[in-house]
Amino acid sequence: MDPRLTAFERLLNIMDDLREKCPWDRKQTMESLRKLTIEETYELADAILENDLEEIKKEIGDLMLHMVFYAKIGSEKGAFDITDALNGICEKLIHRHPHIYGDVEVKDEEEVKANWEKLKLKEGKKSVLEGVPKSLPAMVKANRIQEKARGVGFDWDNKEQVWEKVQEELNELKVEINEAASKEKIENEFGDLLFSIINYARFIDIDPESALEKTNKKFISRFQYLEQKAKALGKNLHDMTLAQMDEIWEEAKPQKL
């Protein structure tokens, strides 16, 4: 028997045992699992950024458990089971890849994306943006919105145009700030600027969420170096000048912190 099927069946059997015999597992609902699933997803995202393959393997297992858990609860409600869920995704993948399972020809990745969005509309979706989850973090959501709009041809032609838009939005923000506009107007312009920067990141093939998170990690590492160095010097950050702190901060850069 295929070891993949053996391992999956083992997980399903363990889930059955836990749901029947474990007080904690028996108590769980889809709603109670939701926040835990989100947490596990972020842990997988962290492992990917760290390029920790061993941790990625563990987090995939954790998420697989959650998917099996939801399917188990679904079967108890008589709504669906794991077989329905798996067959559902298989059928969707086959339907949305006619260039693999049909006679459609595509020349590149962009045509695949465009066909994907067209097929979704034929399936009854009223908008190509319907598939963007409302609860996504704003930066990730902006990126997905832009990608989906591109799928139906609503996009800039080149990155130079997008960069001009970034400059335009930056200038508009400066005007509102200089004129001491209302917080609402400044906030609107700031949002427009962020949206245009995310758009530019897409054009230069950069994931803005990953880029920002890497900068977050870099800042944390350097700031903690600053704290440790200050402590070793017998100083308190509150008592140091910005110039003194910046000197130590610069020390951290060659160490790739």
N, C-alpha and C positions, 0 to 999 in steps of 0.2 A: 504493500500500500504506500502511496505517496506520503513521505514524512510530513509534508505540509498539512495534509488532510488529517493525519494522525494527531499532530500537535493541536490543530484547531478543534478536533473532536474532544481532545482531552480538556481544553479550556471550557468547552460547552458543558461537559460533564461536571467539571468542578463548579461552574456557575450554578448548575442545578442543585448540587450538594449544598453550596453556601446559602442559596435562597431558601432552602428547606430547613437547614440546621443551624445557621448562624444568626443570632438575634439582631446583630447590626445590619447584615445584608438583607435580612427579611424585612427590616423596617424601612429600607430605602425606597424612594419614589423617583420618578424622572426629574421632578423639581428639585429634590434634595441632592441629586447627583450632578445637576447642571453646573453649579459653581465649582465642583470638584473637577469636572471635565474641562472647564475653562482653565483651571489651574494646571492640569496635566498638559494641556495644549501649550501653555506658555513655558512649561518646563522642557517640553520637546523643542520649542523654538530656541530656548537658551542653549540647549545641548548642540543644536545645529550651528548656532553662532560660534560656539566654543570648538566646533569641529571634533566633538567628543563622541566617537562612533560607539563606544561601549555604552555611554549614557543614552545615546539616541536609541540603541537597541532596547534598553530598559523602558524608555518612555513610550516607544511604540507598543510594547507589551502592555503598559498601563492603559494606554488609549484603547487598545483592542479589548481589554477587559471591560472598559466602559461601554463600548459599542455592543458587546455581548450582553452586558447588564441591561441596557435599554431594550434590546430585542427580547430578553427574557421577560421583562415587565410588560412589553407589548403583547407577548404571547399569552401572559396571564390575563390580560384585558380582552383577549380574543380579537385584537386589532391586527396584529401581524407577528411574524416570528423572524428568526435570523435568515431562514431560507427565502422569505419574501423580500427582505432587505437586500440580500445578495443578488437574487435574480433581478430585482429592480434596477440595481446599478449596472448589472451586466447588460440588460436590455437597453438602458439609456446610453451606455458607452457604444454599443453596436449601432444604435440609431444615429448617434451624433458623430460617428466616424465612417461616413459613407465612402471616404477615400481609402478605407481599409477593408470594410465589409460590403462595399457596393461598387459602383462603376464610376464614381465621381473622381476627378483628377484635380490635384492641388499642386501648386508650384513651390509654396513655402509655408512657414508657420503662420504668417499673417492671413493667408487664405483659409487655413484651418480654423483660426479664431473667428473670422468673418462668417464662415459656414456654420459654426457652432451657434453664434448669436441668431442667425437667420432661422435655424432649425428650432431654437427655443421659442421664437415668435410663432412659428407654425404650430408648435405644440399648445398654443393658447395663451401664452404670456402676453400681457398687454404692453409691457415695456421691457426693453433690454436691461433696464436697471432694477427690475424686480428681484433679480437673484442676488443683489447686494444686501447682506444682513444688516438690519438696522442697528444692532448692538456692536458692530465692528468698531474698533478704535478709529477715531476720525482720520488719522493719516492713512491707515490701511484702506479705509472706506473710500477716501479720495482717489487713491491709486486704482482701486477696482472700478470705480465709476468711470474714470478716464479710459481704462482698458476696454471696458464694455462699450463706451461710446465710439472708440476707435474701431471696434468690431463691425460697426455699421457705417464706417466711413466718416464719422464726425470727429475730425482731428486736424491738427496742424500738419503741414507738409514736411517741415524740417525743424531741426532743433534751433536754428537761428531765429526763426519766427517766435518760438517759445521763449527764447532768451530775451527777445525784445519785449515780450509780454511781461516777463519778470521785472524788467527795468521800468516798464510803464506802471506796474502795480506798486513798485517800491516808491516811485515818484509821487503817486497818488496818496500813498500812506504818509509820506513826508509832508505833503500839502496839508492834510487833515491835522497832523500833529502840530505843524507850525501855526496853523490858524486856530489852534486850541479848540478843535471841533469836539462834539459830544463823544463820550466814550463809545457809544453805539456805532458812530460813523468810523471811528478809529478801529474798532474791533472788526467791522465789516471789511475795511481795507486791508487789515492785517490778515484776515482769513483769505481774502483774494490773493494776497502775496504768497501765503503758504501753499495755496492750491496751485498757483503757477509754478512755484519751485518744485513741488511734487511732480507736476507735469514735465518739467525740464529733466528731472531725475529719470523719469520713464524714457525720455528720448535719448539719454546717454547710458541707458541700460543699468541704472542704479536703483536698488530697492531702497526707498527713503526710510522705511521703518528699520531695516537692518543697519543702514548707515548711521542713523541717529542712535540706535542702541549701542553700536560699537563706540561711538563718541561718548555716550553715557558711561560705558565701562572704562574707557580711557580716562575720563575725568575722575571717576571714583578711584581708580588706581593711583593717579597722580596726587589726588587730594589726600589719600591715605598715606602716601609717601611723605607728603608735607607734614601731616600730623605726627608721623613717627619720627621724622627728622627733627621737628621742633621739640618733641619730647626728649629726644637724645641730647639736644642742646640745652635742656633744662628750661625751655621757654614755653609760654602759653600763646596759642594763636591770637587770643584776644589782645595780648600785649604787644604783638608784633606789628610793624608797619606793612603796608601792602608791598612796598619795595623789597622788604626782607622776605616776605612770603613768596613773592614772585621769583626771587633769586633761587630759592629751594625748588620752586616749581620747574624752573628751567633745567635744574639738575636731573629731574626725573625724565626729561625727554630723550636724552641719549641712551637711557636704559630701557627705552621702548615700553615705558609704563603707561 
